[in-house]
């Protein structure tokens, strides 16, 4: 059961990378994508952690909301 949950989590995280257009924007350069994630992790280890989490959370919620709006308007 744990393995299934882990697999599902990894698939969902990969979906977020795709949803953020990182695959296309980087030309599917996985070193660049990993570099972006390592940079984000470094920021989360810094004093700017809480401020950055707040900013990223807002942007993420907005992106999810925009996605839902786009889905709703594209349905017949």
Phi and psi in degrees as a GROMACS rama.xvg file:
@    title "Ramachandran Plot"
@    xaxis  label "Phi"
@    yaxis  label "Psi"
@TYPE xy
-59.057  -38.892  UNK-2
-64.4109  -40.8852  UNK-3
-63.2657  -43.7285  UNK-4
-61.6897  -42.6945  UNK-5
-64.6313  -42.9499  UNK-6
-62.1866  -44.0291  UNK-7
-61.5451  -42.7986  UNK-8
-60.8028  -45.3487  UNK-9
-64.2948  -39.058  UNK-10
-64.3559  -43.534  UNK-11
-63.8634  -40.4118  UNK-12
-65.2447  -39.6043  UNK-13
-62.1924  -36.9678  UNK-14
-63.0002  -36.5925  UNK-15
-66.6411  -39.297  UNK-16
-60.8142  -43.927  UNK-17
-67.2322  -42.6623  UNK-18
-61.0595  -32.4511  UNK-19
-79.2207  2.55151  UNK-20
64.5617  19.7612  UNK-21
-67.8533  -32.5398  UNK-22
-64.7757  -48.8768  UNK-23
-70.1023  -43.9046  UNK-24
-65.3432  -26.1456  UNK-25
-100.376  1.78101  UNK-26
65.5169  32.35  UNK-27
58.4443  32.4141  UNK-28
-84.8589  101.782  UNK-29
-67.9334  -26.9126  UNK-30
-66.1775  -39.6443  UNK-31
-65.9255  -45.5813  UNK-32
-61.3971  -44.8181  UNK-33
-62.8437  -40.0769  UNK-34
-59.2961  -41.322  UNK-35
-61.1603  -44.0518  UNK-36
-68.2933  -38.1162  UNK-37
-64.8576  -40.4019  UNK-38
-62.7932  -42.5943  UNK-39
-62.4562  -41.2907  UNK-40
-63.368  -39.4385  UNK-41
-63.0452  -40.5671  UNK-42
-61.9044  -39.6957  UNK-43
-70.0937  -17.0147  UNK-44
-90.5089  -4.14847  UNK-45
-95.9699  179.309  UNK-46
-69.1054  -17.6647  UNK-47
-82.8604  5.81798  UNK-48
-49.486  -58.5152  UNK-49
-64.0995  -42.1217  UNK-50
-63.0335  -43.7829  UNK-51
-68.4157  -40.5721  UNK-52
-59.2518  -43.0952  UNK-53
-60.9719  -46.2957  UNK-54
-62.3197  -48.9628  UNK-55
-65.7544  -36.6265  UNK-56
-62.7855  -45.5944  UNK-57
-59.5689  -46.566  UNK-58
-62.7034  -40.8545  UNK-59
-65.1545  -44.031  UNK-60
-63.1025  -39.7378  UNK-61
-63.2397  -41.4312  UNK-62
-64.8272  -41.6021  UNK-63
-62.8794  -43.1301  UNK-64
-64.047  -42.2521  UNK-65
-62.214  -38.9116  UNK-66
-63.9807  -43.8709  UNK-67
-64.4907  -39.9863  UNK-68
-64.3816  -42.4552  UNK-69
-64.0542  -39.9773  UNK-70
-64.1993  -42.0601  UNK-71
-66.7538  -36.7609  UNK-72
-80.6338  -19.5105  UNK-73
-88.1536  -7.98929  UNK-74
-80.3943  141.734  UNK-75
